[in-house]
Amino acid sequence: MVDRRLADPCALLPAPCFLVRHAAALFDFGDAGVVLLTMSWLFVLFAATAGALNPFQNVNAELNKHLQQPVWAAAWVYLSGFLGVMLLQAIVRQAWPGQAITSAPWWAWFGGLLSIVTTMIGLMFAQKLGSGIFTGVSISASILVSILLDHMGWIGFKQHPASPMRLAGAGLMVLGVWLVSRF
């Protein structure tokens, strides 16, 4: 059973929902429009929060600088992350997924291994490149790979063609990183 606080983001973030509901009422979107706008804005808010926290990955690089051992720094990063997830679980109390575990495709279980790669690269190179360049390059690479994943419909994404405008947007991201690194 899913915790109601997770099923209803407005229970977790009432203020943004209040604002979106009133904005939707102002433009007369109706009940369905209010729900859609609320969910869309909350999803964007969560994505923006994740993006805003991305440059703070430098704290991992700072730990590595002091330990001089990237593997041990990464171990601490994941241990502290695990403890954080367990604290979150103690708060939301999600039930064990049970049989749903067997329905996941084999490749869905390797996200942690992929995460180790990004963590190790951040530990070793974020401070050498600087926050702007490191974050810009990693986000631009994410955009390019995301367009490919969307275009092909891989790893569970709905197929979304790599249109010229989407590719132009990715090109602008790369140009932006070049400008950040240049000036």
Order of alpha helices (4+ residues) and beta strands (2+ residues): alpha-alpha-alpha-alpha-alpha-alpha-alpha-alpha-alpha-alpha
